[in-house]
Structure formats: C-alpha cells, structure tokens
C-alpha cells in the first residue's frame, strides 16, 4: 500500500492504486501525483469466522513483523509488560529480531509463536480474546479486520489508516498514538465483560466487517481496474 521508494517518480506512471484514503493522500503529498484509486482490502468471511470463546487460549494476540521502528515494537513490549502483570496470556506472532526475541523472553506470559501459516494464524486469532496493534503507521491494517471477522476486538494505535478502518466498526477500538496505558486499559475493560457480552460484541464486529470489507467487492473492483487498464493499452492511451 505504501512501500514505493521516494526516488520513484510517480507522475510518470499511468495509474496508481492503494488500499485506503489515508494512504492515497500520503502518496499524493509525497510524490505530487494524481490521487490513486482506493480499493480497500477485503476479508473472506467464510474463512475468518468467530471462534468459540470457551476454547480461548490467549487473552491477547499481536501479529506482524516488527523490525521497522514504525511498527512500534517498543510500545508493544511495554504493553506486554503491563498485560503480563495483570496475569494475561499473550500470543506474539510474527518475525522478531534477535534483540526483540531476547527482550520478549524476559516477559512472563508471552508465547512467541514466530512465523505461522495463514491457517495457523486463523486458529490463533480464534483462540485469542483481543488483538492489539502498536504500529505507528498502517496503510490499512489487514490483521485488524481479520481479528474482527473472527469476532475479536482489534485495539490499535491511531496510526495511518487505522482510524479510517476501525472507526466505522467501533470508535472505542482506536487508541491515541503511543498511549500504551490507554491501550492496556481498553483491553482490560473488554476482558472484564461477561462471556455473553463479549460474544454479542464479537458477533457484531464480524457482521460489520463482512458488510464493510467483503473480499468479493475488493476482487470485483480490482478486476474492473485491470480491465480498464488493458482496454486503455489496446487503445493506445
């Protein structure tokens, strides 16, 4: 969504597309090109479905490669420490640098799962109660809607397109940037709800993201874009 080198001259490209309005506006600001077409990521709601709360293995899960500073590992580690002190069980999923692995090894209650397959990720999300993200910038945040589709709240820093993606679902899931304390408190508030309340909220999240971000809609929009580009090339545009 936003990984093009700043040495690239985008105005010379015939067409650009990205996954959020936030990312589109940033691309225009950085490269002074035409506004890209926005085609949001979609979720396969036949695959990502709510799991059984009775079989929850972890209280919290965090997903993604965190080597880049903008992914907010320092804030994630702080959140883990606070959550650990409250006795919460944590699934840490994704690549970590040796230094990050060493830091996490000193935090009790953290199960570092490493890199997993898509099916394993789905299973871990369904076995977890809440997903958290301390990323300082996301062009979209696919793991956020994956967790919501599994009936799990995604509590995340308001970095990049996070607010754009989450606020239509539940504005309370969006946390001020770098406010680890607020993030931990929001997680704790949710975990204190009864199982019935959590199930009701989770089912609402799953239904909402299925309506807002259907995979079929994203696929149709991409197909239409590629078709129009092919027709333009044939016409010599």
C-alpha positions in Angstrom: 0.0 0.0 0.0 2.8 2.4 0.8 6.3 0.9 0.1 7.4 2.7 -3.1 10.9 4.2 -2.9 10.9 8.0 -2.7 13.3 8.1 -5.6 10.4 6.8 -7.8 8.8 9.4 -10.0 5.1 8.6 -9.7 3.8 11.3 -12.0 5.2 9.3 -14.9 3.2 6.2 -14.0 -0.1 5.8 -15.9 -2.1 4.7 -12.9 -1.7 4.2 -9.2 -4.0 2.4 -6.7 -3.8 1.8 -2.9 -5.9 0.3 -0.1 -7.1 3.4 1.9 -7.9 7.1 1.6 -5.2 7.8 4.1 -2.5 6.0 2.1 -3.7 7.7 -1.1 -3.4 11.2 0.4 0.0 10.4 1.7 1.2 9.2 -1.7 -0.1 12.4 -3.3 1.7 14.5 -0.6 5.0 12.7 -1.1 5.1 12.2 -4.8 2.8 15.0 -6.2 0.9 12.6 -8.4 -2.7 12.2 -9.3 -4.9 10.8 -6.5 -4.7 7.0 -6.6 -7.8 4.8 -6.8 -8.7 3.4 -3.4 -9.6 -0.3 -3.3 -9.8 -1.4 0.4 -8.6 -4.8 1.4 -11.3 -7.4 1.8 -12.0 -10.2 4.2 -13.1 -13.7 3.4 -15.9 -14.1 5.9 -16.4 -17.8 5.0 -12.8 -18.5 6.3 -12.4 -15.9 9.1 -15.3 -16.7 11.3 -15.8 -16.3 15.1 -14.2 -18.9 17.3 -15.7 -20.5 20.4 -15.0 -18.3 23.5 -15.0 -21.4 25.6 -11.8 -22.5 23.9 -9.9 -19.2 24.3 -6.2 -20.0 24.9 -4.8 -16.5 25.0 -6.2 -13.2 26.3 -4.2 -11.1 23.8 -2.6 -11.6 20.4 -0.3 -9.3 18.4 0.5 -10.1 14.7 3.2 -8.9 12.3 6.9 -8.3 11.5 8.1 -5.6 13.8 11.7 -4.9 12.7 10.9 -1.4 11.3 10.7 1.3 14.0 7.3 2.5 12.7 5.8 -0.9 13.7 6.1 0.3 17.3 7.8 -2.7 19.0 9.0 -0.6 22.0 5.3 0.2 22.7 4.2 -3.4 22.1 6.8 -4.6 24.7 5.6 -2.0 27.2 2.0 -3.2 26.6 3.1 -6.8 27.1 4.8 -6.0 30.4 1.6 -4.2 31.7 -0.7 -7.0 30.5 1.7 -9.7 31.9 1.5 -8.0 35.4 -2.3 -8.4 35.2 -1.9 -12.1 34.5 -3.0 -12.0 30.9 -1.8 -14.7 28.5 -0.2 -13.3 25.3 0.4 -14.8 21.8 3.2 -13.0 19.9 3.0 -13.8 16.2 5.5 -12.9 13.5 9.2 -12.3 12.8 11.2 -10.7 15.6 14.8 -9.6 15.5 17.2 -11.4 17.9 17.2 -8.4 20.1 13.4 -8.3 20.2 13.2 -12.0 21.0 15.6 -11.5 23.8 13.5 -8.7 25.3 10.3 -10.7 25.0 11.9 -13.7 26.7 12.1 -11.6 29.8 8.3 -11.0 29.9 6.3 -13.7 31.6 3.1 -14.9 29.9 4.3 -14.3 26.4 4.2 -17.2 24.0 6.3 -16.3 21.0 4.8 -18.2 18.1 7.1 -16.9 15.3 6.1 -17.0 11.7 3.0 -19.1 11.0 0.9 -20.2 8.1 -2.4 -18.5 7.2 -4.4 -21.4 8.7 -2.3 -21.3 11.9 -2.9 -17.5 12.2 -6.6 -18.0 11.8 -6.6 -20.7 14.6 -4.5 -18.4 16.9 -6.9 -15.5 16.3 -9.9 -17.7 17.1 -8.1 -18.9 20.3 -7.4 -15.3 21.5 -9.7 -12.8 23.1 -8.3 -9.5 21.8 -5.9 -8.4 19.1 -3.7 -5.4 19.8 -1.6 -3.2 17.4 1.0 -0.6 18.4 2.0 0.2 14.9 2.7 3.9 14.3 1.6 3.7 10.7 -0.6 1.3 8.7 -1.6 1.8 5.1 -4.6 -0.4 6.0 -4.1 -3.0 8.7 -5.3 -6.3 7.3 -4.9 -8.1 10.6 -7.3 -5.7 12.2 -10.3 -6.8 10.1 -9.1 -10.4 10.2 -9.5 -10.3 14.0 -12.8 -8.6 13.8 -14.1 -11.1 11.4 -13.1 -13.8 14.0 -15.3 -11.9 16.5 -12.4 -10.4 18.3 -11.9 -6.7 19.0 -8.8 -5.1 17.4 -7.5 -2.4 19.7 -4.9 -0.3 17.9 -2.9 2.9 17.9 -4.4 5.5 15.6 -1.5 5.4 13.1 -2.1 5.9 9.4 -5.4 4.4 8.2 -6.3 2.6 11.5 -8.9 5.2 12.4 -10.3 5.1 8.8 -10.7 1.3 9.0 -11.8 0.8 12.7 -14.0 3.8 13.5 -16.9 2.7 11.3 -16.8 -0.6 13.2 -16.3 0.8 16.8 -14.5 4.1 17.5 -13.6 2.9 21.0 -11.1 0.5 19.4 -8.9 3.4 18.2 -6.3 4.5 20.8 -4.3 7.7 20.7 -0.8 7.2 19.2 1.8 5.9 21.7 -0.7 5.8 24.6 0.2 2.3 25.8 -1.7 2.9 29.1 -4.9 3.6 27.3 -4.5 0.6 25.1 -3.9 -1.8 28.0 -6.9 -0.3 29.9 -9.2 -0.8 26.9 -8.1 -4.4 26.6 -8.7 -5.0 30.3 -12.2 -3.4 30.1 -13.1 -5.8 27.3 -11.7 -8.8 29.2 -13.8 -7.9 32.2 -17.0 -8.3 30.3 -19.1 -11.4 30.7 -18.8 -14.1 28.1 -22.2 -13.3 26.8 -21.4 -9.6 26.4 -18.1 -10.4 24.6 -19.9 -12.8 22.3 -22.5 -10.2 21.4 -19.9 -7.6 20.7 -17.8 -10.1 18.7 -20.7 -11.2 16.5 -21.5 -7.6 15.9 -17.8 -7.0 14.8 -17.9 -10.0 12.5 -21.1 -8.9 10.8 -19.9 -5.3 10.4 -16.6 -6.1 8.7 -18.3 -8.6 6.5 -20.5 -5.7 5.3 -17.8 -3.0 5.1 -14.9 -5.1 3.7 -16.2 -8.0 1.6 -13.5 -9.8 -0.3 -15.8 -10.1 -3.3 -16.1 -6.4 -3.5 -12.4 -5.8 -3.5 -11.9 -8.5 -6.1 -14.5 -7.0 -8.4 -13.0 -3.5 -8.1 -9.5 -4.8 -8.9 -10.8 -6.8 -11.8 -12.6 -3.7 -13.2 -9.4 -1.6 -12.7 -7.2 -4.2 -14.6 -9.8 -4.5 -17.3 -9.9 -0.7 -17.9 -6.1 -0.6 -18.0 -6.0 -3.4 -20.6 -8.5 -1.6 -22.7 -6.5 1.6 -22.4 -3.4 -0.1 -23.5 -5.1 -1.6 -26.5 -6.5 1.8 -27.5 -3.0 3.3 -27.1 -4.0 5.5 -24.2 
